[in-house]
Amino acid sequence: MSKVLFFSRKFAKSLLTKIKTKKVAYMLVSLLLIFAFSAKTYANWNEFSRNQEVTSCNTLISGCSLAYIEKTSIEQKFQGESVLGLVATNKVITFSVETRGAITSDLNEFISLALESLNSPNGWSRAGLSFSRVQSGGNFTLVLATPPEVAAFSIGCDSYYSCNAGRYVIINEDRWKQGTTTWTGSLRDYRHMVVNHETGHFLGHGHRNCQSPGSPAPVMQQQSIDLQGCTANPWPLDYEISATSI
């Protein structure tokens, strides 16, 4: 009788251990399934949110916040996307052309050189961007304007220099014809510079300063006013390309 009780207890204990082990196993499997489902749901939602944000940003072109630009730049660098580390999309930006005031310059030459500036392999195209002219509207408007008309665009514009005001990239006709006394390069290169500089503002860039006297000035430096010891340069530098996001 004692042997029967002994084996009965042993069997019961073994059975109980197996039941507990199975319960633990079931619990672990359930937790893993819940974790996997939650991670998948989060990833899908994160991707959806990011796509929505990109769509909104691309729709408004210049409406991207600096915070979004910086976040996107970091994300894409870690994802290994090329050029910039931020935009490797070959995005097409459209623009229309207008004149303001009694313009005497050759408008066809203006349009041709502006397109050459914007789509040059030395220019903003290195940021994965290409520029295409449309007859009206577009993402921005390139304007060739007489000095008084430039000043009329915004309180931040004056009659001497070129300017950017919202969607308007405004080139002062006097500067287009003559450049400035501080510019030491050719007039053609000045025209490249001023188109790239004012378009750079539209792309979200602020002004920069000469970082190393004797080296090429950043295109976002106010080279029309002062080269600050740098050499005249019509094209965006590598770090300006890397800071570009649309």
C-alpha positions in Angstrom: 0.0 0.0 0.0 2.8 2.4 0.9 4.4 1.7 -2.5 1.2 2.6 -4.3 0.9 5.9 -2.4 4.6 6.7 -3.1 4.2 6.2 -6.8 0.9 8.0 -6.8 2.4 11.0 -5.2 5.4 10.9 -7.5 3.1 10.7 -10.6 0.9 13.5 -9.3 4.0 15.7 -8.7 5.4 14.9 -12.1 2.0 15.7 -13.7 1.7 19.0 -11.8 5.2 20.0 -12.9 4.4 19.3 -16.6 1.1 21.3 -16.3 3.0 24.2 -14.8 5.7 24.0 -17.5 3.1 24.0 -20.2 1.4 27.0 -18.6 4.6 28.9 -18.5 5.3 27.9 -22.1 1.9 29.0 -23.2 2.3 32.3 -21.4 5.7 32.9 -23.0 4.3 32.1 -26.5 1.4 34.4 -25.9 3.7 37.3 -24.7 5.9 36.8 -27.8 2.9 36.9 -30.1 1.6 40.1 -28.5 5.0 41.8 -28.7 5.4 40.9 -32.4 1.9 42.1 -33.2 2.5 45.4 -31.3 5.9 46.0 -33.0 4.3 45.3 -36.5 1.4 47.7 -35.7 3.8 50.4 -34.5 6.0 50.0 -37.6 3.0 50.3 -39.9 1.7 53.3 -38.1 5.1 55.0 -38.1 5.6 54.4 -41.8 2.0 55.7 -42.5 2.7 58.9 -40.4 6.0 59.5 -42.1 4.5 59.1 -45.6 1.7 61.5 -44.7 4.3 64.0 -43.4 6.4 63.6 -46.6 3.3 64.1 -48.8 2.4 67.2 -46.9 5.9 68.6 -47.1 6.3 67.8 -50.8 3.0 69.4 -51.6 4.0 72.7 -50.1 7.6 72.5 -51.1 9.0 75.4 -49.1 6.6 74.7 -46.2 8.8 72.0 -44.6 9.8 73.0 -41.1 13.5 72.9 -40.1 12.7 70.3 -37.5 11.2 68.0 -40.2 14.2 68.7 -42.5 16.7 67.8 -39.7 14.7 64.7 -38.7 14.4 63.5 -42.3 18.1 64.1 -42.9 19.1 61.9 -40.0 16.6 59.2 -40.8 17.8 58.9 -44.4 21.4 58.9 -43.5 20.8 55.9 -41.3 18.8 54.3 -44.1 21.8 54.7 -46.4 20.2 56.9 -49.0 22.6 58.6 -51.4 23.7 62.1 -52.1 22.8 64.7 -49.5 22.0 62.0 -47.0 18.6 63.6 -47.2 17.1 63.8 -50.6 17.9 61.1 -53.2 14.6 61.4 -55.0 15.5 63.4 -58.1 12.5 65.6 -57.3 11.3 67.9 -60.1 10.6 71.5 -59.0 8.6 73.5 -61.4 8.7 77.3 -61.8 7.2 80.0 -64.0 8.8 83.2 -65.1 7.5 86.7 -64.8 8.8 90.3 -65.4 7.9 93.3 -63.3 8.4 96.9 -64.6 9.8 98.0 -67.9 12.4 95.3 -68.4 15.0 95.9 -71.2 17.1 92.7 -70.8 16.7 89.8 -73.2 14.1 87.6 -71.4 15.0 84.5 -73.4 18.6 84.8 -72.3 17.5 85.3 -68.7 15.4 82.1 -68.8 18.1 80.1 -70.5 20.8 81.1 -68.1 18.5 80.6 -65.1 17.8 77.0 -66.2 21.5 76.5 -66.8 22.2 77.7 -63.3 19.6 75.6 -61.6 20.2 72.4 -63.4 24.0 72.6 -63.6 25.8 69.5 -62.2 27.6 72.0 -60.0 24.3 73.4 -58.6 21.3 72.4 -56.5 20.8 69.4 -58.8 23.5 67.7 -56.6 20.8 67.7 -54.0 18.7 65.3 -56.1 16.6 68.2 -57.5 15.8 69.1 -61.1 14.1 72.3 -62.2 11.6 72.6 -65.0 9.9 75.7 -66.4 6.1 75.8 -66.7 4.0 78.5 -68.4 2.2 79.5 -65.2 2.1 78.6 -61.5 4.6 76.0 -60.6 6.3 75.6 -57.2 7.8 79.0 -57.4 7.9 82.1 -59.6 11.2 83.4 -61.0 10.9 87.2 -61.5 13.2 89.6 -63.4 12.2 93.0 -62.0 13.3 96.6 -62.2 14.7 98.0 -58.9 11.5 99.8 -57.7 9.5 96.6 -58.4 11.9 94.5 -56.4 11.5 96.8 -53.4 7.7 96.5 -53.7 7.7 92.8 -53.1 8.4 92.8 -49.4 9.6 95.0 -46.5 12.7 92.8 -46.6 13.5 93.7 -50.2 15.2 96.9 -51.4 15.8 98.5 -54.8 19.5 97.6 -55.0 19.8 93.9 -54.4 17.9 90.8 -55.5 15.5 89.2 -53.1 13.3 86.2 -52.2 9.7 86.8 -50.9 7.8 83.6 -50.3 7.2 81.8 -53.6 8.9 84.6 -55.5 12.6 84.4 -56.5 13.3 88.0 -57.6 16.3 89.0 -59.6 17.1 92.8 -59.7 17.6 93.7 -63.4 20.3 96.2 -62.5 22.3 93.5 -60.8 21.6 91.1 -63.7 23.2 93.7 -66.0 26.0 94.9 -63.9 26.7 92.7 -60.9 28.2 94.5 -57.9 31.6 96.1 -57.2 32.4 93.5 -54.6 32.0 90.6 -57.0 35.4 89.7 -58.5 34.3 87.0 -60.9 32.7 87.3 -64.4 29.2 88.7 -65.0 28.1 85.3 -66.2 29.2 83.7 -62.9 27.5 86.5 -61.0 24.2 85.7 -62.7 24.7 82.0 -61.8 25.4 83.0 -58.2 22.4 85.4 -57.8 20.0 82.8 -59.3 21.4 80.0 -57.1 21.5 82.3 -54.0 17.9 83.5 -54.2 16.6 80.1 -55.2 18.5 78.7 -52.2 16.4 80.9 -49.9 13.3 79.4 -51.5 14.7 76.0 -50.8 14.9 76.9 -47.1 18.5 78.2 -46.7 19.5 81.2 -44.7 22.6 83.3 -45.1 26.1 81.9 -44.4 29.5 83.5 -43.8 32.9 82.9 -45.2 34.4 80.0 -43.2 38.0 80.1 -44.4 39.5 83.2 -46.1 40.9 82.3 -49.5 38.5 79.4 -50.0 35.3 79.6 -52.2 32.5 81.5 -50.6 29.3 79.5 -49.8 26.6 80.4 -52.4 24.3 81.5 -49.5 26.9 84.1 -48.4 25.9 87.6 -49.4 28.6 87.9 -52.0 26.9 90.9 -53.6 27.7 92.8 -50.4 31.0 91.4 -49.1 33.2 88.4 -49.9 34.6 88.4 -46.4 38.0 87.2 -47.6 36.6 84.3 -49.5 36.8 83.9 -53.3 33.8 84.6 -55.5 31.7 81.4 -56.1 28.5 80.9 -57.9 27.8 77.3 -56.8 26.5 75.7 -53.5 29.3 74.0 -51.5 29.1 70.4 -50.3 27.8 71.3 -46.9 25.1 73.5 -48.4 24.0 70.6 -50.6 24.0 68.3 -47.5 21.7 70.8 -45.7 19.1 70.8 -48.5 15.8 69.1 -48.1 12.5 69.4 -49.9 
